[in-house]
Amino acid sequence: MRWLPRNAVGRRAIISMFGMFLPVCECGNVPLARGLVRRGFSVPESMTFLIAAPILNPVVIITTHQAFGFDDGILIARLIGGFLIANLIGWIFSKHPDPETLLTERFAEQCRIDDPAHEHPTKWQQTLDLFVRETSILMPALVIGALVAGGIQVIVPREILVALGSHPLWSIVAMMVLAFIISVCSNVDSFFILPFAATFLPGSIVTFLVFGPIIDVKMLALMRTTYSTQTLIQVTTIVGLLAAALGMVVNYVA
């Protein structure tokens, strides 16, 4: 924290790059974002990290390059889009008059308990206590989210989505729906979506690769342990609109 810029915009820009040093999947980023808040980072800063980290990390960059190379600007659009969306959301929520209300009441109370005045006797006891609390909260959300995502994958015919692939707008909408229900890890989503590249426009592929790691069934279930429902609705709306706009730009340029 001492090394970060004092300027709020520059500070969030650096925080959005933390995923380069913590290359875990988006599920693992939720407890990391919770930990940032507990360590004194602001709520908007935790959002900036959480949104950027699944895209801006070396594993995702390598797998995306292996799948697409630099064809149609998919890799570059994904990285730039993820960075810009994360920092824009961080900036928007930094204007909130009471950032603590962006959190669930339960997590906000835990952050108050974690205040130094209530610190545990030893760091090992504190570590064990945090591990038990995080596991008991996050694991049920992860299991439920995975079950919902798996059930929807069986119900929704993939042929319907493929049929929409050649339309500039509907292909983007279809890819957003697919990303939401498939809930595939960002470390491997490039290889999952690669077979669709032959039938879907490049912009829709970019939308899938940007929207999916941030908003899907599993991630919303996990983020609900930390952020309020109203906050998640706002984040989902902003990310959806920006990801769709990014896809339209790529379709136009490509």
Protein Blocks (a to p, Z undefined) as FASTA:
>chain_A
ZZpcfblklmmmmmmmmmmmmcccfklmmmmmmmmmmnopafklmmmmmmmmmmmcfklm
mmmmmmnomghhlmmmmmmmmmmmmmmmmmmmmmpmblmlmpcfklmmmmmmmpmklccf
blklmmmmmmmmmmmmmmmmmmmmmmmmmmmmmmpcfklmmmmmmpmklmmmmmmmmmmm
nopafklmmmmmmmmmmmpcfklmmmmmmmmmmncfklmmmmmmmmcfklmmmmmmmmmm
mmmmmmmmmmmmZZ
